[in-house]
Amino acid sequence: MTHSQSKQSLPPPGPAAADTADTAAISESTAAELQPVARPAYGSLYLIPVPISPSLPQQELAPIVLQTIMPIRDFIVENQRTALRFLSRILDSQAMADTQLQELSEHTNPADIPALLAPMLAGRDAAIISEAGSPCIADPGALLVLAAHRKGISVHPLPGPVSMMLALMASGFGGQNFSFQGYLPVDSAQRRQALKDLERQSARNGSTIIFIETPYRNSVLIDTAIDCLQASTLFCVAAGLLSQEERVLSTSIRSWQQESWRPGKIPAVFLLLATGGSSADRPQNHSPRQSPTAAPANSKKPQPRTGSARQKKRR
């Protein structure tokens, strides 16, 4: 190839070359603008379940829960005394000495909750520990979880005991359509009215109603239910779940009127299901820790109502 031929093969300088250079510069500028802004490296918030029985954590909790706890040193707890007892069964003495506890209870001022996110905003993982069972259902931990979401902090629930779900499983009422109502009113007249309202709700939509009570008011709640609910309504008391004191009694109010057992101050979950009365007198009295007693041959098993699932917990 001659020198003149080589020269002719080069692109001539001019406006086209300048346009190409400008386009490249614009493309690089646009690409830089479209790059995502780097987010702060926040820590994560883990929701740690606690045994609902006196058993050791290693006996009731999944290995993933214990593994998650090991490296964490920042805990937001409902009760410091019970949290320290729980953690001391998992962490060694050096880890316990490095552990920081901040309390989040029903007495915590909502204005103080954002400050509890400080460890995560500083890049450290933290965990919520409830007093018993899985956190953030019927306890104040839910407020911190919502605050974490608003800040873009990752939230990770871990598997653990939920007494509400255990009670629903053992009641025989079915779980296709249920609601959790938390605590009923303390006032006797309001408690009575609440039970009647919940019974009407169950009759209207075929749902199982789940609620809880402070243990020292267990007997009062049961006696009120026996006195004000329809005889055909099914009523279940699931007490001492996962403990040696566990007992589940699920039968009609008519049968409860002849029943002397009360759980005393043992933590319990209560359930009711309004029925048409065709199978109201069928007792279901057993503990999952024991072999269930066979039902009478002429008894009929009630058919659980179906509908849309509505989920919630607790302890």
C-alpha positions in Angstrom: 0.0 0.0 0.0 1.4 3.4 -1.0 1.6 6.4 1.4 -1.1 8.2 -0.6 -3.5 5.2 -0.4 -3.0 5.0 3.4 -3.8 8.7 3.7 -7.0 8.4 1.7 -8.3 5.6 3.9 -8.3 7.8 7.1 -11.6 9.5 7.9 -11.5 13.2 7.0 -11.6 15.6 9.9 -14.6 17.8 10.2 -18.0 18.2 11.9 -18.8 14.4 12.0 -15.7 13.7 14.2 -16.6 16.5 16.5 -20.2 15.2 16.8 -18.9 11.8 17.8 -16.7 13.2 20.5 -19.6 15.3 21.9 -21.9 12.3 21.9 -19.4 10.2 23.9 -19.0 13.0 26.4 -22.8 13.3 26.8 -23.1 9.5 27.2 -20.5 9.4 30.0 -22.2 12.3 31.8 -25.6 10.6 31.6 -24.3 7.3 32.8 -22.7 9.0 35.8 -26.0 10.7 36.7 -27.9 7.4 36.5 -25.5 5.6 38.9 -27.4 4.7 42.1 -26.5 6.8 45.1 -24.7 4.6 47.7 -26.8 3.9 50.8 -25.4 3.9 54.3 -24.3 0.4 55.4 -27.0 -0.1 58.1 -27.1 -3.1 60.4 -30.1 -5.4 60.4 -32.9 -5.8 63.0 -33.6 -9.4 64.0 -36.8 -10.5 65.8 -35.7 -13.2 68.3 -38.3 -15.6 69.8 -38.0 -16.7 73.5 -39.3 -20.0 75.0 -42.8 -19.8 76.4 -42.0 -22.7 78.8 -39.3 -23.1 81.5 -37.3 -25.2 79.1 -33.8 -24.3 77.9 -33.5 -22.3 74.7 -31.7 -25.1 73.0 -34.7 -27.4 73.6 -37.4 -25.1 72.2 -35.7 -22.8 69.7 -34.4 -23.6 66.2 -30.6 -23.7 65.6 -30.9 -20.7 63.3 -32.1 -18.6 66.3 -29.2 -19.5 68.5 -26.7 -18.9 65.6 -28.2 -15.5 64.9 -27.9 -14.4 68.6 -24.2 -15.4 69.0 -22.6 -12.4 67.3 -25.2 -9.7 68.3 -24.4 -7.4 71.2 -27.2 -4.9 71.0 -30.6 -6.0 72.2 -33.9 -4.1 72.6 -35.8 -6.0 75.3 -39.3 -5.9 76.9 -37.9 -6.9 80.3 -34.3 -6.6 81.2 -34.3 -9.3 83.9 -35.9 -12.0 81.8 -33.8 -11.0 78.8 -30.6 -11.3 80.8 -31.6 -14.8 82.1 -32.4 -15.9 78.5 -29.2 -14.5 77.0 -27.0 -16.0 79.8 -28.1 -19.4 78.7 -26.7 -18.8 75.2 -23.8 -16.4 75.4 -20.5 -16.9 77.2 -19.4 -14.5 80.0 -17.3 -12.3 77.8 -20.2 -11.8 75.3 -22.5 -11.0 78.2 -20.1 -8.4 79.5 -20.1 -6.7 76.1 -23.9 -6.9 75.7 -26.0 -3.7 75.7 -29.6 -3.8 76.6 -32.2 -1.1 75.9 -35.7 -1.5 77.2 -38.8 -1.1 75.0 -42.0 -1.8 77.1 -45.6 -0.6 77.2 -44.3 2.3 79.3 -41.8 3.5 76.7 -42.6 7.0 75.3 -43.2 6.6 71.5 -41.0 9.7 71.0 -38.1 7.7 72.4 -38.4 4.8 69.9 -36.3 6.3 67.1 -33.3 6.5 69.4 -33.4 2.7 69.8 -32.4 2.4 66.1 -28.9 3.9 66.9 -26.9 0.7 66.8 -28.4 -0.2 63.3 -27.8 3.3 61.9 -24.2 2.9 63.1 -23.9 -0.3 61.1 -24.3 -2.9 63.9 -26.9 -5.7 63.9 -29.5 -5.6 66.8 -32.3 -7.8 68.0 -35.7 -7.5 69.7 -36.4 -9.9 72.5 -39.9 -10.2 73.9 -40.7 -11.3 77.4 -42.0 -14.6 76.1 -42.8 -16.1 72.7 -42.3 -14.4 69.4 -41.9 -10.6 69.5 -43.9 -7.8 67.9 -47.3 -9.5 68.3 -49.4 -8.0 71.1 -46.2 -6.2 72.4 -44.5 -2.9 71.8 -41.8 -4.3 69.6 -44.0 -3.6 66.5 -43.4 0.1 66.9 -39.7 -0.3 66.6 -40.1 -2.6 63.5 -42.2 0.1 61.8 -39.6 2.7 62.6 -36.9 0.5 61.2 -38.8 0.1 57.9 -39.1 3.8 57.6 -35.4 4.2 57.9 -34.7 1.5 55.3 -33.3 -1.0 57.9 -33.7 -4.7 57.0 -36.0 -6.6 59.4 -35.6 -10.4 59.8 -38.2 -12.5 61.7 -37.0 -15.8 63.1 -39.1 -19.0 63.8 -40.2 -19.6 67.3 -43.1 -20.5 69.6 -46.4 -18.5 69.2 -48.9 -19.5 71.8 -51.8 -18.2 69.8 -51.0 -20.5 66.9 -50.4 -23.5 69.2 -53.8 -22.9 70.8 -55.5 -22.6 67.5 -53.9 -25.9 66.4 -55.0 -27.7 69.5 -58.6 -26.2 69.7 -60.0 -28.1 66.8 -61.7 -24.9 65.5 -59.7 -24.7 62.3 -57.6 -21.9 61.0 -59.1 -20.8 57.7 -60.7 -17.7 59.2 -59.6 -16.3 62.5 -58.8 -13.1 64.3 -56.7 -12.2 67.3 -58.2 -9.7 69.6 -55.4 -9.3 72.2 -56.6 -8.5 75.7 -60.3 -7.9 76.6 -61.4 -5.0 78.8 -60.6 -5.1 82.5 -63.9 -3.6 83.5 -66.4 -6.5 84.2 -69.3 -4.9 82.2 -67.1 -4.0 79.3 -65.5 -7.5 79.3 -69.0 -9.1 79.2 -70.1 -6.9 76.3 -66.8 -7.6 74.5 -67.4 -11.3 74.7 -70.9 -11.0 73.4 -69.7 -8.8 70.5 -67.0 -11.3 69.6 -69.6 -14.1 69.7 -71.8 -12.2 67.2 -68.7 -11.6 65.0 -67.9 -15.3 65.0 -71.6 -16.2 64.2 -71.7 -13.6 61.4 -68.5 -14.7 59.5 -67.7 -18.1 60.8 -64.4 -17.0 62.3 -62.5 -18.3 65.3 -61.8 -15.5 67.8 -58.6 -15.7 69.8 -57.8 -13.6 72.8 -55.6 -13.5 75.9 -55.7 -12.4 79.5 -53.5 -11.5 82.4 -53.1 -14.9 84.2 -54.5 -13.8 87.6 -57.8 -12.9 85.7 -58.1 -16.3 84.0 -60.8 -17.6 86.2 -62.9 -14.4 86.1 -62.7 -14.4 82.3 -63.8 -18.1 82.0 -66.7 -17.6 84.5 -67.9 -14.5 82.5 -67.8 -16.4 79.3 -69.7 -19.3 80.8 -72.3 -16.8 82.1 -72.8 -14.7 79.0 -72.1 -16.8 75.9 -74.7 -19.0 74.1 -74.8 -22.6 75.3 -73.9 -23.9 71.8 -70.8 -21.7 71.4 -67.5 -23.6 71.5 -65.0 -22.3 74.0 -61.4 -23.3 74.3 -58.8 -22.7 77.1 -55.2 -23.6 76.2 -53.1 -23.3 79.3 -49.4 -23.8 80.1 -48.5 -24.6 76.4 -45.3 -26.5 75.9 -44.9 -26.9 79.7 -45.5 -29.8 82.1 -48.7 -28.0 83.2 -50.1 -27.9 79.7 -53.8 -28.6 79.3 -56.2 -27.8 76.5 -60.0 -28.0 77.1 -62.2 -27.3 74.1 -65.9 -27.8 74.4 -69.3 -26.1 74.3 -70.4 -23.5 76.9 -73.1 -25.9 77.9 -70.4 -28.4 78.9 -68.2 -25.7 80.5 -71.2 -25.0 82.8 -70.5 -28.4 84.4 -66.7 -28.1 84.3 -64.8 -27.3 87.5 -61.3 -27.0 86.0 -59.7 -23.6 85.9 -56.0 -22.9 84.9 -55.4 -20.6 87.9 -52.5 -18.3 87.2 -51.0 -20.4 84.5 -50.7 -18.4 81.2 -53.5 -19.3 78.9 -55.0 -18.5 75.5 -58.7 -18.4 74.9 -60.7 -19.1 71.7 -64.4 -19.1 70.9 -66.4 -20.3 67.8 -70.1 -19.7 67.5 -72.0 -22.7 66.0 -75.5 -23.6 65.1 -75.6 -26.0 68.1 -75.7 -29.3 66.3 -72.4 -30.4 67.8 -72.3 -28.1 70.8 -71.9 -30.8 73.4 -69.0 -32.6 71.9 -66.1 -32.3 74.5 -62.5 -32.2 73.3 -60.3 -32.5 76.4 -56.7 -33.5 76.0 -53.2 -32.2 76.3 -50.8 -32.5 73.3 -48.2 -33.7 75.8 -50.4 -36.8 76.4 -52.4 -39.2 74.3 -55.8 -37.7 73.6 -58.8 -39.4 75.1 -61.0 -41.0 72.4 -64.3 -39.2 71.7 -67.6 -41.0 72.4 -68.7 -43.1 69.4 -71.9 -41.2 69.0 -70.3 -37.7 69.1 -69.9 -35.6 65.9 -66.9 -33.6 65.0 -67.8 -29.9 64.2 -66.9 -28.7 60.8 -64.5 -25.7 60.8 -65.8 -22.7 59.0 -63.8 -21.5 56.0 -62.9 -18.1 54.7 -60.0 -15.7 54.2 -57.1 -16.1 56.5 -56.2 -13.3 58.8 -53.0 -13.7 60.7 -51.6 -12.4 63.9 -50.1 -14.0 67.4 -49.0 -14.1 70.9 -47.5 -15.2 73.8 
